[in-house]
Amino acid sequence: MENLTDKQIKTRWADIKKILKERQLLVYRVEIPIEKWDLYMHSTPSESEVNRIYNVIQSDRIAKTLRIKNELSKIVGYREAKEFSKRAGVSDTIIRDILEGKKEKVGYDVINRLEIFLNAILPDFEPSIENTFNRKIHTVDAIIEITANVNKAANRIKDNCLDIIEQTKSGEMPKDIFGKPLEPTYSLRANIEWLNELKNQIDLLWDTYLKNKQQL
């Protein structure tokens, strides 16, 4: 049995409460009586009760990770992990570790994302009932982040154009940090490549979650 200090117990309980607030249906799984919900949320239960709930949550994460692994193995090979990581919004390292059994328990944020991804790819796969993350939340959040970067890339390209005009007027070549001359379009090319990568991310997101879908 793990022996924890009072401070560690309180920290563990704070982490558990955060999880339960985000995944409220877990309350039923960990068997907290509804009439005691307020008491549990505003105080710290006994060490044995904190550890009981903690262990139930760990077992739940293990079961969900195994379920995800079994479904991922049907569609994702080791070589495809990087491509699918972009679609799911989860690192390819985590996906490989799940497939290889190196990670038998991932966090709920990863579980949420992979369940929504699998549901988009495999319609018969149902996300966990307590998963409050959904396709709309994922796609909108991702699009907001990507388009913010598109704006940054566009602004940089505008600055590159002004720089090229000034360099042409002065006849001076741009230089790197070591003083080595660069092509006048060096920065412009890099930002155009970044913009193209962002365009590909939007296409990939749309193809995975929105194309041929009647609704989010």
TORPAMI-557465 format. One record per residue (C-alpha): x, y, z. Coordinates in Angstrom, 3 decimals, padded with zeros to 6 digits. Layout:
<recs>
{{X Y Z}} ...
</recs>
This chain:
<recs>
{{000.000 000.000 000.000}} {{001.316 003.417 -000.968}} {{001.975 005.682 002.024}} {{001.338 009.355 001.341}} {{001.780 012.433 003.488}} {{-001.226 014.627 004.302}} {{-000.007 017.152 001.715}} {{000.271 014.434 -000.946}} {{-003.231 013.185 -000.148}} {{-004.632 016.693 -000.514}} {{-002.759 017.170 -003.795}} {{-004.038 013.827 -005.092}} {{-007.577 014.734 -004.114}} {{-007.294 018.132 -005.838}} {{-006.219 016.327 -009.033}} {{-009.113 013.872 -008.691}} {{-011.649 016.672 -008.205}} {{-010.415 018.379 -011.353}} {{-010.920 015.158 -013.311}} {{-014.381 014.572 -011.847}} {{-015.489 018.122 -012.636}} {{-014.351 017.662 -016.250}} {{-015.851 014.153 -016.557}} {{-018.838 014.301 -014.244}} {{-020.251 010.924 -015.234}} {{-017.124 009.383 -013.700}} {{-018.776 010.117 -010.360}} {{-020.984 007.085 -010.947}} {{-018.034 004.902 -011.864}} {{-016.100 005.842 -008.726}} {{-019.316 005.399 -006.724}} {{-019.508 008.718 -004.949}} {{-023.052 009.032 -003.521}} {{-024.810 011.993 -005.119}} {{-025.964 013.243 -001.736}} {{-022.303 013.446 -000.670}} {{-021.060 015.244 -003.811}} {{-020.876 018.691 -002.178}} {{-019.146 017.260 000.880}} {{-016.536 015.530 -001.275}} {{-015.967 018.640 -003.393}} {{-015.436 020.958 -000.410}} {{-013.369 018.726 001.847}} {{-010.853 015.906 001.658}} {{-012.160 012.370 002.292}} {{-010.181 009.832 004.272}} {{-006.889 008.582 002.845}} {{-008.406 005.181 002.095}} {{-011.310 006.772 000.204}} {{-009.006 009.059 -001.787}} {{-006.855 006.067 -002.743}} {{-009.913 003.963 -003.614}} {{-011.209 006.606 -006.019}} {{-007.699 007.190 -007.387}} {{-007.295 003.469 -008.161}} {{-010.688 003.306 -009.893}} {{-009.670 006.218 -012.118}} {{-006.323 004.598 -012.946}} {{-008.102 001.372 -013.880}} {{-010.539 003.343 -016.044}} {{-007.650 005.015 -017.889}} {{-005.975 001.633 -018.446}} {{-009.196 000.119 -019.819}} {{-009.814 003.056 -022.142}} {{-006.206 003.076 -023.362}} {{-006.439 -000.646 -024.172}} {{-009.717 -000.080 -026.039}} {{-008.064 002.689 -028.060}} {{-005.023 000.510 -028.747}} {{-007.205 -002.297 -030.101}} {{-009.029 000.083 -032.461}} {{-005.897 001.978 -033.537}} {{-004.165 -001.282 -034.427}} {{-006.863 -001.887 -037.049}} {{-006.042 001.279 -038.988}} {{-002.626 002.573 -037.922}} {{000.744 000.945 -038.494}} {{004.033 002.135 -037.012}} {{004.912 004.000 -040.207}} {{001.525 005.727 -040.381}} {{001.686 007.004 -036.793}} {{003.021 010.410 -037.798}} {{000.275 011.041 -040.347}} {{-002.478 009.937 -037.980}} {{-000.996 011.989 -035.138}} {{-001.648 015.127 -037.206}} {{-005.230 014.049 -037.770}} {{-005.860 013.245 -034.111}} {{-003.934 016.115 -032.551}} {{-001.809 013.700 -030.507}} {{001.945 013.211 -030.843}} {{003.140 010.328 -033.002}} {{005.352 009.182 -030.102}} {{002.302 008.662 -027.895}} {{000.462 006.810 -030.666}} {{003.468 004.523 -031.252}} {{003.840 003.902 -027.511}} {{000.165 002.948 -027.275}} {{000.421 000.603 -030.261}} {{003.584 -001.032 -028.883}} {{002.148 -001.373 -025.388}} {{004.743 000.945 -023.881}} {{001.951 003.156 -022.596}} {{-000.809 001.177 -020.986}} {{-002.354 004.284 -019.425}} {{-002.605 007.717 -021.057}} {{-004.215 010.876 -019.728}} {{-007.835 011.749 -020.323}} {{-006.903 014.591 -022.692}} {{-005.241 012.048 -025.005}} {{-008.100 009.597 -024.510}} {{-010.629 012.298 -025.437}} {{-008.822 013.262 -028.642}} {{-008.185 009.699 -029.799}} {{-011.769 008.624 -029.101}} {{-013.117 011.513 -031.194}} {{-010.612 010.720 -033.953}} {{-011.558 007.029 -033.971}} {{-015.236 007.936 -034.065}} {{-014.593 010.086 -037.163}} {{-012.661 007.292 -038.898}} {{-014.639 004.324 -037.574}} {{-018.303 005.364 -037.192}} {{-019.094 002.194 -035.196}} {{-016.631 003.300 -032.517}} {{-018.467 005.193 -029.777}} {{-016.598 007.632 -027.527}} {{-016.884 007.081 -023.790}} {{-020.146 008.433 -022.426}} {{-018.286 010.738 -020.031}} {{-016.126 012.194 -022.810}} {{-017.268 015.824 -023.039}} {{-014.820 016.542 -025.855}} {{-016.503 016.375 -029.258}} {{-015.779 016.780 -032.939}} {{-016.989 020.373 -033.028}} {{-014.867 021.448 -030.061}} {{-011.801 019.769 -031.566}} {{-012.212 021.141 -035.085}} {{-013.096 024.679 -034.037}} {{-010.221 024.876 -031.541}} {{-007.803 023.494 -034.119}} {{-009.012 025.840 -036.876}} {{-008.711 028.866 -034.578}} {{-005.113 027.926 -033.779}} {{-004.195 027.204 -037.409}} {{-005.803 030.360 -038.808}} {{-004.051 032.448 -036.142}} {{-000.796 031.074 -037.520}} {{-001.980 031.817 -041.064}} {{-002.351 035.449 -040.041}} {{001.142 035.420 -038.548}} {{002.578 033.903 -041.727}} {{000.726 036.445 -043.873}} {{002.064 039.343 -041.799}} {{005.581 037.969 -042.057}} {{005.230 037.658 -045.832}} {{004.103 041.289 -046.011}} {{007.180 042.272 -043.980}} {{009.346 040.142 -046.292}} {{008.005 042.074 -049.297}} {{008.908 045.390 -047.686}} {{012.363 044.052 -046.806}} {{012.957 042.924 -050.397}} {{012.000 046.384 -051.693}} {{014.426 048.050 -049.276}} {{017.204 045.575 -050.113}} {{016.668 046.225 -053.821}} {{016.904 049.987 -053.282}} {{020.068 049.700 -051.186}} {{021.646 046.885 -053.166}} {{022.532 045.112 -049.904}} {{022.056 041.361 -049.541}} {{020.434 040.062 -046.341}} {{022.768 038.161 -044.016}} {{022.428 035.443 -041.422}} {{023.567 035.799 -037.798}} {{027.117 034.896 -038.836}} {{027.243 037.570 -041.526}} {{026.934 035.123 -044.412}} {{024.932 036.535 -047.384}} {{021.478 035.063 -047.982}} {{019.215 035.040 -051.001}} {{016.798 037.976 -050.853}} {{013.872 035.536 -050.903}} {{015.256 033.284 -048.139}} {{012.800 034.427 -045.432}} {{009.985 034.776 -047.943}} {{010.430 031.175 -049.074}} {{010.439 029.910 -045.471}} {{007.188 031.720 -044.670}} {{005.528 030.535 -047.876}} {{006.487 026.958 -046.935}} {{004.987 027.530 -043.483}} {{001.810 028.892 -045.066}} {{001.601 025.829 -047.298}} {{002.016 023.544 -044.275}} {{-000.837 025.365 -042.522}} {{-002.966 024.946 -045.650}} {{-002.244 021.203 -045.549}} {{-003.238 021.077 -041.880}} {{-006.605 022.666 -042.695}} {{-007.151 020.209 -045.568}} {{-006.252 017.271 -043.316}} {{-008.546 018.457 -040.542}} {{-011.396 018.992 -042.977}} {{-010.873 015.633 -044.656}} {{-010.831 013.796 -041.311}} {{-013.647 015.466 -039.412}} {{-015.850 017.436 -041.817}} {{-015.777 016.002 -045.341}} {{-018.945 014.069 -046.161}} {{-020.223 014.637 -042.601}} {{-023.763 015.951 -042.328}} {{-022.991 017.738 -039.096}} {{-020.246 018.227 -036.545}} 
</recs>
